Amino acid sequence: MARLFVGQREADFFADITKEIIKDVAGQKIYYYTVRNDLSDVHGMYEESIDKIFNPPIEVECLVEWQPSETKTTKFGTEYIKTLTIYMQYRDLLDRNIDFKKGDYFSYGSYFFEATSIVYDKLIYGQIERIASMKVTGKQTRLNQINVRPHGPIDEWYSDEDAIQTTFEQQRGTNDADIRRLQKDEVLEKPITGPKKVAPDGTVKSLNGVGSSFYGDE
């Protein structure tokens, strides 16, 4: 579409709408890990580290494309390798000063991945300076690459407190980790009702023994 009809306000609107879908509706997230090069033992020639030290994880909302594991048979037996594709809202990364790079690590459920490919997936109406989303492909890492406890949700099989996510709260531009540009520029008013929340309602109705307010009147 011509630049005559798509300016800064239209780009902001597009970014705010995609943020709303990812952050306030979908609810999928990864945990992003960066390596502390100053604390890790980095090889002088190969610039790689066997024992890596990581910064605390950052929760990043995104859309996840789940794929079946790839099965390989080696002389040591059967090996299952998982590949994951995630789609990240580019403006959200800029707002939060997150520089997601190839070689960084992230977790989804109980699996840990190393980013092997990062591409700019879509532009806003073909305008090169306005990136809509970033596509990241991650390859499952071995256990000795990143030895940290995964953050939930994980799996119904586990008994950890956060194995099943029972609470989900919308953001809707109400905190520093979620900037809605049109609200900040006072083009649009903030939502009248505020963020909605799905939380345990005190009943026992499901697999993990926690009922949900999602089915109530609130």
Secondary structure as GFF3:
##gff-version 3
##sequence-region A 1 218
A	DSSP	alpha_helix	8	21	.	.	.	ID=ss1
A	DSSP	pi_helix	22	26	.	.	.	ID=ss2
A	DSSP	beta_strand	29	33	.	.	.	ID=ss3
A	DSSP	beta_strand	58	61	.	.	.	ID=ss4
A	DSSP	beta_strand	63	65	.	.	.	ID=ss5
A	DSSP	beta_strand	70	74	.	.	.	ID=ss6
A	DSSP	beta_strand	77	81	.	.	.	ID=ss7
A	DSSP	beta_strand	83	89	.	.	.	ID=ss8
A	DSSP	alpha_helix	90	95	.	.	.	ID=ss9
A	DSSP	beta_strand	105	108	.	.	.	ID=ss10
A	DSSP	beta_strand	111	124	.	.	.	ID=ss11
A	DSSP	beta_strand	127	140	.	.	.	ID=ss12
A	DSSP	beta_strand	168	169	.	.	.	ID=ss13
A	DSSP	alpha_helix	181	184	.	.	.	ID=ss14
A	DSSP	beta_strand	197	198	.	.	.	ID=ss15
A	DSSP	three_ten_helix	213	215	.	.	.	ID=ss16
###
